[in-house]
Amino acid sequence: MQPFDFQPRTRIIFGEGSISRLGELAASYRPSCVLVVSDRGIMEAGHDAAAVGSLRDAGLRVESFHDFAENPTSDMVDAGVRKAADVKPDLLVGLGGGSSMDCCKGINFVYSCGGTIHDYHGVGKATSDLLPMIAIPTTSGTGSEAQSFALISDAKTHVKMPCGDARAACKVAILDPVLTMTQPARVTALTGIDAISHALETFVTRRRNLMSVTFSKRAIGMLAEGFPKVLSNPKDLQARGQMQLGACLAGMAIETSMLGAAHATANPLTARYNITHGQAVGMMLPPVIRMNASEHADWYAEIVQEIAPSIARTDATEYLATQVTRWLELAGLATTLTQLDIQESSIEAMAQDALQQWTGTFNPVSLTSERVTELYRSVL
């Protein structure tokens, strides 16, 4: 049995309207200033005002930082650090999707420890304790609220830098499914596919263990049930809750198991062609499932039991790969490179980029230039 070292570091609070508890929870840290990190879309949806209102009702001084976008870059983190240096917070709140939470963690690394975000690329690079952070996800995708990693893109090269340290884990995660109901339909689709990819990839990595497979299994069970429902009825609060909890559980699985080849091959699509992460990773997942099943079909047969127990074990791999494609189509997302206007001539360069991705090292089947090239060719 695979050894593991798992220490829950984040208090998770789930429930309709739970954002109202933010002020009470923040006040327990006795901060002199709270910095809320949230993007412009969160402001337009009214969630930023709700969070700030709860904090101010608790008698706390509140400042805000909004100058960042999807896939936060090192430059955006630098801007946030300048804001933090100006207002001197002692508690951070990351409110929004994975970008808000990642940017907040990135700011925390640099503001608390100095240097630039590049200094924290890797694992365990923090040089001191970080400020306490409360995460409030408004999407159901990355599961960043349950992880000690920030994913920040280099502003010049666009290479994604995973920056992880146990001290970067959030102290509290507030999961309020009501907040996810304001997502545009496309965001619901993209983040939902991302969460599904996390549940499926974490289940088959080299680092899989008793804890991670437990989280992955329950995550895919909730996501597979909730995803079609939120696509067909965005006001289904029960399904929204399933998606939010499923994404969080998948994030917990990432924390102890990591990811694999679907993420390794998706990242070059985002860096080179600005393909949204959920689209990229969802498209690459079916061929990765088929490749990994050449050595680990039994693992996929096991997880398929969580969503379709009537499927024969011998048919499980193809069922799962086909089901992911169906989910992509149901969500109105592309299933081929051609649909994304990416030519066959790009494959060689993307394959070389993919082989440099950290996530690929955890894939259960070793990645080679030939294998990665074939993964891309299979989705032409």
N, C-alpha and C positions, 0 to 999 in steps of 0.2 A: 504494500500500500504506500502511495506517494506521501512523503513527509510534507508538512506545511506549517507555517507560522502565521496565524490569523488573529489579529487583535482589532475588534470593532472600536473605531475611534470617533464615530459620528452618532450623535443622538438623532433618531429619525422620528419626526412627528407628522402623522398623516391624518387628514380629515378635511371635510368641507369647511371653509372659512377659517382654517388654521392660521392664515396669514395675520389674523387679528392678534395672535399671540406674540408677534415679533417684538413689540415694545417690551413686554414683560420678560421675554427671554433675553433680549439684549441688555436690559437693565440689570440682570443678574451678574453681568460682567463689570458693572459700575464704570462704563466708559465715559470719558470726558467729551469725546467726539466720535460719531459713527459715520463712516464713509460708505455710501450706497453706490455700488457699481451696477449700472443697468443701461441697456441700449435705448436708442430713441424710440424704437417700436414699443418697448415696454412702457415708456412714458405715454405714448399715444393710446395705449390700451387702458391706461388708468392704474396699472399695478404699482407703478413707482409712487404715485400719490398715496395709495393705500398703505404702502410700506412706510413711507416717510411720515404719514399721519399717525400710524401706530407708534412709531419711535418717538415722535414729538409729544404724543399723549402721555408717554411714559416719562416725560421731562428731560429727554435727551437732545443734545445738540446734534444736528444732522447736516452733512454735506453730501454732494452727489458728483459722480463722474459718469459722463455719457459719451465721451469722444472715442468710440471704437466701433468696429463693425464685425460682421461674421468672419470667422477665422482670424481672431485677433493677432496682430503682428507685434514684433519687438518694438516698433515705433509707438504703437498704441499703448503698450505697457509703459514705455518711457513717459508718455504724456500722463498716464495715471499716477506714476510715481511722483511726477512734478506736482500734481494736484495733492497727493498725500503729504508731500513735504510742506506744502503751503498750509494745509488745514490740521495736520498732525493728529490723525485718527488713532484710537487704540482698540477699535473694533471695526471689522469690515463686513459688509453684506453684499453677496453676489446674487442679484435678482435678474432672472431671465433664462435664456437657453444656455447651452454649453459654452457659448462664446462669452457671455457675461461672467459665468462662474470661472472659466479658464483665465479671463483677463483679470479678474479679481485675485485669483491665486498668483498670477504672474506679478501683479503689483505688490502683493504681499511678500513674495520672494525678495524682490529688489529693494523695496522700502525697508524691510526688516533686516536684511543681510548685506545690502550694498551691491556695488558692481552693476552688471547688466544681466538681463534674463539669459543671455548666452552662457553665463557662468553656472547656471543651474540645469543646463541640458544634461539629462542623465538621471541618475538615482542617488539620493542621499547627499546632495551638494549644499544644502542649507548649512550656514555656519552659526546660526543662533535660532532661538525660538521665533516663530512667526506670530503675528497678531491673531487673536481668535477670529474665526470667520463663520458667519451664518449663511447657508445657501438656500435659495428659494427658487427651484426650477419652475419655469412657466411653459416648458415643453416636455415631451416624454421621449427623450432620445439618448443623450450622451451618458446619463447616470453620473455626471461629474460631481454631483453633490455627495456621492458615496465613495469618491476616489481621492487619493492624495497626489494626483497628477494634474498638471496644467499642460495643455497642448497649445503652443505658441508658434506662429510662423515667423521665420526670419524675414524682415521687411525687404531685403534685397534679393535673396535667393529663393524665397517662398518655401523653403524646406521647413517641414513641421518639426518642432523640437519638443519632445516629451520631457517635461521637467517634474520629477517626482521626489517627494520626501515625506516621511511619516508626519513631520511637523506641519505639512501643508494641508492635511486633512481638515475638513470642516468640523467645527465643534457641534453644530446643529444643522440639520436639514429639515426644512418645513415643506411638506408635500401637500399642497392644497389643489385638488383636481379642478376646482372652479377656475383657477388661473389659466389652465390649459385650454379653456373653451373659447378664448379669444384668438387662438392661432388661425391664420389663414389655412385653407384646405391643403395647400401645397406644403406648408410647414408641417402640418399634421402628418402628411404622407412621408416626407423626407425624414423627419425625426423618428417616426414609427419604424421605418425600414432600418434606420441606424440602430435602434434598440434591438430589433430582431437579429441583426448581424452580430451584435455584442453577445446576445444569449447563445447563438449557435457557434460562434468562434471560440468563446471561452470554454465551451464544453469539450473541445477537442485539442487543446493546446498541450505542449510538452509539460507545462506546469499544472495541468488539471489535477485536482485533489478532491477529497471528500467534501470540503466546504464549497469549492467553486462549482462542482457539478450539481450540488444541491441548489445553489442560487440560480445556475443556468437553467436547470430543468423547470423550476417554478416560474422563472422569468418567461421562458418561451410559452409555457402553458397560459399565462395571463395575456401575453402579447398576441398570441395566435387567436385567442378568443376576442380580445378587445379591438384589434386593428381593423378588421372588416366593419365592425360596428361603428367606430368613430368616423370611418370614411363615409358610411351611408347615413349616419345620423350624428352630426357633430355635437348635438346637444345632449347626447347620452352620457350623463354624469357618471354612471356606474362604469361604463366602458372607459371613460377618461381616467377614472381611478385605477382601473386595471392596467392601462397603458403607463400611467405614472409610476405605479408600484413595480410593474414589470421592468421598466427602464432602470429604476433604482436597484432592483435585485441584480440586473445584468451588470450594472456599474460595480456592485459589490463583488461580482464574479471576476470582473476585470482586475480588481484590486489584488486578488490572490492568484489569478490564472493568466492574465494578459490576453493578447489577441493573436491574429495569425495572418495568413496570406491574403485574405480578402482586403484587409486594411493596408497591407503592404502594397498591393497592386492598385488600390483606390487612391492612395496619396499622390502618386504622379499625375493622375487625371486631374486632381484638384490643383496641384502646383503648376502644371503646364497649361491646362485648358480651363481652369476656374470652374470645373464641374463640381457642383455641390456635393459635399461628402456623402450624404445619405444616398444620392443617386449613384455615385461612383461605387460605393461599397456594396450596395444592393445588386448592382449589375455584375460585379465580380464574384459575388458569393456562390451562385450556382456552380460555376466551373470549379471553384475551390472545393466545394463539397464533393464533387465527383472525383477530383484529384486525391483528396485526403481519404476518401472511401477505398481507394486502392489498397490502403494498408489498415484502415480503421473503420470498416463498414459496420462493425459491431457497435461502435460508439454511436454512430448515427441511428442505428436500429434502436438503440436504447432511448435516445432523446425523442425519436418519432413516437414512441409509446406515450409520451406526455401529451401529444396533440392529436394522434390518430391511432389509437390502440388496436384497431382492426387491421392495420396494414401489416402484411407479412414481413418478417425481418429481411428476407431476400429482396424485397421491393422497397425497403425504407429509404435507401440513398436516393434513388431516382424520384421517389415520391417527394422527398424533402427539397431537392434541387428544383423540381418542377413547381412545388408549392411556393418557393421564394419568387420564381418568375411570375407566377399567378398574382402574388401580392404586389409585385412591381406594376404589373398591367392594371390591376384593380386601382392602384394609386395614381395611374396615369403617368408612370415614369418609364424612361427608356430601358430597353433590355439589350441594346447592341451599341457598339461604337459608331456604327454608321448613322444611327438615329441622332447621335451627338455630334455629327460632322467631324469625326476623328478618323483619319485615314490609316490604312495599313502601314504606310511608310513611317508612322510615328511609333510603331510597336517596339522596335529595337531600342530606341532611346528610353521609352517608358520602362521597358524590362530592366535595363541597367539601373534606372532610378529605384525601381521596386526592390532590387536586390540589396540596396543600401538601407532599406527601412528596418528599423529596430523590431517592429512587430513581426516581421517575417521570421525572425530567429526563433520564435515560439511556435511556429507552425509544426504540426506533427510529422509532416512529410517535408524533408529538406528541400529548399528552393534552389533551383539551378537556373541558368540562363535559358536552357531549353524548356524547362517546365513553365517558367513565368511567361515566356514568349507564347507558349501554347495556350496558357490561360487567356491572354489577350486575343489570340487568334480565334479562340472558341466563342468570343462575343462580338466578332466582326459583323 
